[in-house]
């Protein structure tokens, strides 16, 4: 079995395999589409390959549809949260290293004439 075959294998075990694909691609996220999204998420909730499905959606930047029990808005919110956490961690690391850098600018000291 190749890497491509094993990566695609999760699809054959998906709970949504026999469901109407349109269910997972609502045209909006309000009104009747709210019920459609809830039904799709219910199918995903009982799926044994939900994590693989979500990983696929995230790694392929799927901006439409319900993947791994998440809406495009859910995935965008998660990406945004991860970016903010990474930025906060980088800022904290820079702040921790900052005082040491401030004490020494890295520039040679000039002799002051007396």
VMD Tcl script that draws the C-alpha trace (Angstrom):
set ca {
  {0.00 0.00 0.00}
  {1.37 3.43 -0.92}
  {1.31 6.53 1.26}
  {-1.39 7.99 -0.98}
  {-3.57 4.89 -0.61}
  {-3.23 4.83 3.18}
  {-3.91 8.56 3.41}
  {-7.07 8.15 1.35}
  {-8.16 5.00 3.19}
  {-9.85 6.94 5.97}
  {-12.52 8.02 3.50}
  {-13.71 4.45 2.97}
  {-14.29 4.15 6.74}
  {-16.07 7.51 7.12}
  {-19.56 7.60 8.64}
  {-20.65 10.00 5.90}
  {-19.84 7.55 3.12}
  {-23.50 6.73 2.50}
  {-24.86 10.19 3.36}
  {-25.89 12.79 0.80}
  {-22.74 14.88 0.13}
  {-24.88 18.02 -0.14}
  {-25.63 17.66 3.58}
  {-21.98 18.53 4.30}
  {-21.93 21.61 2.09}
  {-24.68 23.97 3.32}
  {-25.18 27.12 1.31}
  {-25.29 29.32 4.41}
  {-24.99 29.02 8.17}
  {-28.37 30.47 9.15}
  {-32.00 29.46 8.79}
  {-32.61 25.93 7.44}
  {-28.85 25.49 7.00}
  {-28.49 25.44 10.80}
  {-30.44 22.16 10.90}
  {-28.38 20.84 8.00}
  {-25.13 21.69 9.81}
  {-26.41 20.07 13.01}
  {-27.30 16.86 11.11}
  {-23.89 16.76 9.44}
  {-22.12 17.32 12.76}
  {-24.21 14.53 14.33}
  {-22.97 12.11 11.67}
  {-19.40 13.30 12.25}
  {-19.73 12.89 16.01}
  {-20.11 9.14 15.62}
  {-17.39 8.76 13.01}
  {-14.28 6.69 13.70}
  {-12.11 8.71 11.31}
  {-13.22 12.16 12.36}
  {-9.67 13.21 13.30}
  {-8.24 12.11 9.94}
  {-11.01 13.97 8.15}
  {-10.30 17.16 10.08}
  {-6.55 16.81 9.51}
  {-7.23 16.45 5.79}
  {-9.36 19.60 5.77}
  {-6.75 21.59 7.69}
  {-3.80 20.39 5.62}
  {-5.63 21.08 2.35}
  {-7.12 24.43 3.41}
  {-10.72 23.31 2.87}
  {-12.71 26.52 3.19}
  {-16.10 24.98 2.39}
  {-18.08 22.21 3.98}
  {-18.30 20.25 7.19}
  {-15.07 18.30 7.74}
  {-14.31 16.32 10.86}
  {-17.36 17.79 12.54}
  {-16.27 21.39 12.00}
  {-17.64 24.21 9.89}
  {-15.40 26.56 7.92}
  {-15.96 29.12 10.69}
  {-14.92 26.59 13.35}
  {-11.70 25.82 11.46}
  {-10.94 29.50 10.86}
  {-11.51 30.27 14.54}
  {-9.14 27.40 15.49}
  {-6.44 28.61 13.05}
  {-6.79 32.15 14.40}
  {-6.53 30.89 18.00}
  {-3.38 28.91 17.15}
  {-1.80 31.91 15.39}
  {-2.52 34.14 18.39}
  {-1.09 31.56 20.80}
  {2.05 31.25 18.67}
  {2.40 35.04 18.50}
  {1.94 35.33 22.27}
  {4.56 32.62 22.86}
  {6.99 34.39 20.53}
  {6.35 37.71 22.26}
  {6.91 36.10 25.67}
  {10.16 34.53 24.48}
  {11.30 37.88 23.06}
  {10.39 39.66 26.30}
  {12.34 37.11 28.31}
  {15.37 37.62 26.09}
  {14.78 41.37 25.77}
  {16.45 42.73 28.95}
  {19.67 40.87 28.12}
  {19.71 42.40 24.66}
  {18.93 45.87 25.98}
  {21.94 45.77 28.30}
  {24.22 45.03 25.41}
  {23.30 46.54 22.08}
  {25.92 44.48 20.33}
  {27.75 47.64 19.27}
  {31.35 48.19 20.38}
  {31.73 50.84 23.07}
  {33.45 54.00 22.00}
  {36.19 55.55 24.03}
  {35.18 58.92 25.36}
  {37.96 61.58 25.08}
  {39.09 62.90 28.47}
}
mol new
graphics top color blue
foreach p $ca { graphics top sphere $p radius 0.5 }
foreach p [lrange $ca 0 end-1] q [lrange $ca 1 end] { graphics top cylinder $p $q radius 0.2 }
display resetview
